[in-house]
Amino acid sequence: MLIDTHCHLDFADFDSERDELVTRAHQAGVKQMVTISTRVRKLETLLALTERYPSVFCSVGTHPNNAGDELDVTADELVKLAESHEKIVAIGEAGLDYFYDTQKPEDQKTGLIRHIEAARRTGLPLVIHSRSADEDMADILTTETGKGAFPFILHCFSSGQALADTGVALGGYVSFSGIVTFPKSEGLREIAKTVPMDRLLVETDAPYLAPKRWRGKRNEPSYVVNTAEVLAEVKGVSYAEMAEITTENAFRCFSKMPRLA
């Protein structure tokens, strides 16, 4: 089996066939999925999906590109919400995005540090979004870990070797999306080779970033199979081994998520 550790099933892209795409995921061997929060104020929508689909779990948090809209969300509130429902298994996604100039860096940093505190207090993994912000992200992770360790995932990894190394050294996981399958992603595949087997995760980030086999199409959880296939080639193991490795890693990382299959 596989676990899609990061998708956005609440997005309107899936409104016309959400039941069907969950069924396709199961048929492809993707037995569990984590749909990731981008706005705390829309948590009820995510929870409704987790209640509709037993195999779907969720997080709670504010995406960095929405940071300025939810500066009123405190670490205390994140902790309270995370502990309020059994299907909330992660904090985030939060982080830094300097590629899109839509939010002030200081607002993004404020939100990120609050999410880190919530992850530290709950023991739930923080799903980290980092784009064009490697140095600041590494500095914050290093400084905050010095105040007390917290579990985290560098999601949809497309950053440099230094951030991957920092993340692993601090105890984090590195999650690869369809980007690792793209023909021009040789550098990213080289980074994947260096990530220890026990820190690897796979994801879709659906509806975005469909892997090579479905490039140009809307992404969906079943497509994580192609990402796992390519990652297996990169690491020199069979697809079955990669599926087992990333699934076991996912259950260790998302420790609140039960094993359904």
C-alpha positions as CSV (number, residue, x, y, z in Angstrom):
1,M,0.0,0.0,0.0
2,L,0.9,3.7,-0.3
3,I,-0.1,6.8,1.6
4,D,-0.6,10.1,-0.1
5,T,0.8,12.2,2.8
6,H,-0.2,15.6,1.2
7,C,-3.2,16.4,-1.0
8,H,-6.0,19.0,-1.1
9,L,-9.2,17.1,-1.5
10,D,-11.3,20.1,-0.4
11,F,-10.3,22.1,-3.5
12,A,-12.9,22.9,-6.1
13,D,-11.0,20.9,-8.7
14,F,-12.4,17.7,-7.2
15,D,-16.0,18.8,-6.7
16,S,-17.4,16.9,-9.7
17,E,-15.8,13.5,-8.8
18,R,-14.5,13.3,-5.3
19,D,-16.1,9.9,-4.6
20,E,-14.6,8.5,-7.8
21,L,-11.0,9.8,-7.1
22,V,-11.0,8.3,-3.6
23,T,-12.1,5.0,-5.2
24,R,-9.4,5.2,-7.8
25,A,-6.8,5.9,-5.1
26,H,-7.9,2.7,-3.2
27,Q,-7.8,0.7,-6.4
28,A,-4.2,1.9,-7.1
29,G,-3.1,0.8,-3.6
30,V,-3.3,4.2,-2.0
31,K,-5.2,3.2,1.1
32,Q,-4.9,6.4,3.2
33,M,-4.6,10.1,2.4
34,V,-4.0,13.2,4.4
35,T,-5.8,16.3,3.1
36,I,-3.9,19.4,4.1
37,S,-5.2,22.6,5.6
38,T,-4.4,25.9,4.0
39,R,-6.8,28.1,6.2
40,V,-7.7,27.3,9.8
41,R,-11.0,29.0,9.2
42,K,-12.0,26.3,6.7
43,L,-11.2,23.4,9.0
44,E,-14.8,22.3,9.1
45,T,-14.7,21.6,5.4
46,L,-11.8,19.3,5.9
47,L,-13.3,17.6,8.8
48,A,-16.5,16.9,6.8
49,L,-14.3,15.1,4.2
50,T,-12.6,13.0,6.9
51,E,-16.0,12.0,8.2
52,R,-17.3,11.1,4.7
53,Y,-14.2,9.0,3.8
54,P,-12.8,6.8,6.5
55,S,-9.4,6.6,4.7
56,V,-9.0,10.4,4.7
57,F,-7.3,12.3,7.5
58,C,-6.4,16.0,7.8
59,S,-4.2,18.7,9.3
60,V,-5.0,22.1,10.7
61,G,-3.0,25.2,9.8
62,T,-2.5,28.3,7.6
63,H,-0.5,28.2,4.3
64,P,2.2,30.9,4.1
65,N,0.4,32.5,1.2
66,N,-2.5,33.1,3.5
67,A,-0.5,34.1,6.5
68,G,-1.6,37.7,6.7
69,D,-5.3,36.6,6.7
70,E,-4.9,34.5,9.8
71,L,-2.5,36.3,12.1
72,D,-5.2,36.1,14.8
73,V,-4.7,32.3,14.9
74,T,-2.5,31.6,18.0
75,A,-0.5,28.5,18.9
76,D,-3.0,27.9,21.7
77,E,-5.9,27.8,19.2
78,L,-3.9,25.4,16.9
79,V,-3.3,23.1,19.8
80,K,-6.9,23.2,20.9
81,L,-8.2,22.4,17.4
82,A,-5.6,19.7,16.8
83,E,-6.7,17.9,20.0
84,S,-10.4,18.4,19.2
85,H,-10.8,15.7,16.6
86,E,-9.3,12.2,16.2
87,K,-8.8,12.7,12.4
88,I,-6.6,15.7,12.7
89,V,-3.1,14.1,12.5
90,A,-0.8,17.1,11.6
91,I,-0.2,20.8,12.0
92,G,0.1,23.0,8.9
93,E,0.9,23.5,6.2
94,A,2.8,26.5,7.3
95,G,6.2,27.9,6.2
96,L,7.8,30.5,4.0
97,D,7.1,31.2,0.3
98,Y,9.3,34.0,-1.2
99,F,8.5,32.9,-4.8
100,Y,5.0,34.4,-4.7
101,D,5.2,38.0,-3.3
102,T,1.8,38.0,-1.8
103,Q,2.5,38.0,2.0
104,K,5.0,39.8,4.1
105,P,7.9,37.7,5.2
106,E,7.5,38.7,8.8
107,D,3.9,37.6,8.7
108,Q,4.9,34.2,7.3
109,K,7.6,33.9,9.9
110,T,5.2,34.7,12.7
111,G,2.8,32.1,11.5
112,L,5.5,29.5,11.1
113,I,6.8,29.9,14.6
114,R,3.3,29.6,16.0
115,H,2.8,26.4,14.1
116,I,6.1,25.1,15.3
117,E,5.0,25.7,18.9
118,A,1.8,23.8,18.2
119,A,3.7,20.9,16.7
120,R,6.1,20.8,19.7
121,R,3.2,20.9,22.2
122,T,1.0,18.3,20.4
123,G,3.7,16.0,19.1
124,L,1.9,16.1,15.7
125,P,4.1,16.6,12.6
126,L,4.4,20.1,11.2
127,V,3.8,20.1,7.4
128,I,6.3,22.7,6.1
129,H,6.0,24.6,2.8
130,S,9.3,26.2,1.8
131,R,9.8,27.8,-1.6
132,S,12.7,30.1,-2.5
133,A,13.4,30.5,1.2
134,D,16.1,27.9,2.0
135,E,18.4,29.9,4.2
136,D,15.7,31.5,6.3
137,M,13.9,28.2,6.7
138,A,17.1,26.4,7.8
139,D,17.8,29.2,10.3
140,I,14.3,29.0,11.8
141,L,14.3,25.2,12.0
142,T,17.7,25.2,13.7
143,T,16.8,27.9,16.1
144,E,13.4,26.5,17.0
145,T,14.7,22.9,17.4
146,G,17.2,24.4,19.9
147,K,14.2,25.4,22.0
148,G,12.8,21.9,21.9
149,A,12.4,19.3,19.2
150,F,9.3,19.0,17.1
151,P,8.4,16.6,14.3
152,F,8.2,18.0,10.8
153,I,8.0,17.3,7.1
154,L,9.7,19.3,4.3
155,H,6.7,18.8,2.0
156,C,6.9,18.7,-1.8
157,F,10.6,19.1,-1.6
158,S,12.2,21.1,-4.4
159,S,14.8,23.0,-2.4
160,G,18.6,22.6,-2.3
161,Q,20.8,20.0,-0.8
162,A,21.6,22.2,2.2
163,L,18.0,22.4,3.4
164,A,17.5,18.7,2.9
165,D,20.6,18.0,5.0
166,T,19.5,20.4,7.7
167,G,16.0,18.9,7.8
168,V,17.4,15.4,8.2
169,A,19.9,16.4,10.8
170,L,17.2,18.0,12.9
171,G,15.1,14.8,12.7
172,G,12.7,15.8,9.9
173,Y,11.2,13.9,7.0
174,V,11.6,14.8,3.3
175,S,8.5,14.3,1.1
176,F,8.8,14.0,-2.6
177,S,6.0,14.9,-5.1
178,G,5.6,14.5,-8.8
179,I,8.4,17.0,-9.3
180,V,11.0,14.3,-8.7
181,T,9.7,12.5,-11.8
182,F,10.1,15.4,-14.2
183,P,12.8,15.0,-16.9
184,K,14.6,18.2,-15.8
185,S,14.7,17.2,-12.1
186,E,18.0,15.4,-12.2
187,G,19.3,17.6,-9.4
188,L,16.3,16.8,-7.2
189,R,16.8,13.1,-7.8
190,E,20.4,13.4,-6.8
191,I,19.2,15.0,-3.5
192,A,16.7,12.1,-3.0
193,K,19.6,9.7,-3.2
194,T,21.1,11.3,-0.1
195,V,18.0,11.2,2.1
196,P,18.0,8.2,4.5
197,M,15.4,5.6,3.7
198,D,13.7,6.1,7.1
199,R,13.1,9.8,6.3
200,L,11.4,9.4,2.9
201,L,7.7,10.2,2.2
202,V,5.7,10.4,-1.0
203,E,2.8,12.8,-1.8
204,T,0.9,14.3,-4.7
205,D,0.1,17.8,-3.6
206,A,-3.0,17.2,-5.7
207,P,-4.5,18.8,-7.6
208,Y,-1.1,20.2,-8.5
209,L,2.1,18.7,-10.0
210,A,1.0,15.5,-11.6
211,P,3.9,13.2,-12.1
212,K,5.5,12.5,-15.4
213,R,3.1,9.7,-16.5
214,W,0.2,12.1,-16.2
215,R,2.0,15.4,-16.8
216,G,-0.4,18.1,-17.8
217,K,-3.4,16.6,-16.2
218,R,-5.0,17.5,-12.9
219,N,-3.2,15.5,-10.2
220,E,-5.0,13.1,-7.8
221,P,-4.0,10.7,-5.0
222,S,-3.8,7.6,-7.2
223,Y,-1.0,9.2,-9.2
224,V,1.4,9.0,-6.2
225,V,2.2,5.5,-7.5
226,N,4.4,7.0,-10.3
227,T,6.3,9.2,-7.8
228,A,7.0,6.1,-5.7
229,E,8.1,4.2,-8.8
230,V,10.6,6.8,-9.7
231,L,11.9,7.2,-6.1
232,A,12.4,3.4,-6.0
233,E,14.6,3.6,-9.2
234,V,16.5,6.5,-7.7
235,K,17.2,4.6,-4.4
236,G,17.9,1.3,-6.2
237,V,15.1,-0.7,-4.6
238,S,11.9,-2.4,-5.9
239,Y,8.6,-0.5,-6.1
240,A,7.2,-2.9,-3.4
241,E,10.1,-2.1,-1.1
242,M,9.6,1.7,-1.6
243,A,5.9,1.3,-1.0
244,E,6.6,-0.5,2.3
245,I,9.3,1.9,3.4
246,T,7.3,5.1,2.7
247,T,4.2,3.6,4.3
248,E,6.0,2.6,7.5
249,N,7.6,6.1,7.6
250,A,4.2,7.7,7.2
251,F,2.7,5.8,10.1
252,R,5.8,6.7,12.3
253,C,5.6,10.4,11.3
254,F,1.8,10.7,11.5
255,S,1.7,8.8,14.8
256,K,-1.9,9.8,15.5
257,M,-3.1,8.2,12.3
258,P,-4.3,4.6,12.7
259,R,-3.5,1.9,10.3
260,L,-6.7,1.0,8.4
261,A,-5.3,-1.7,6.0
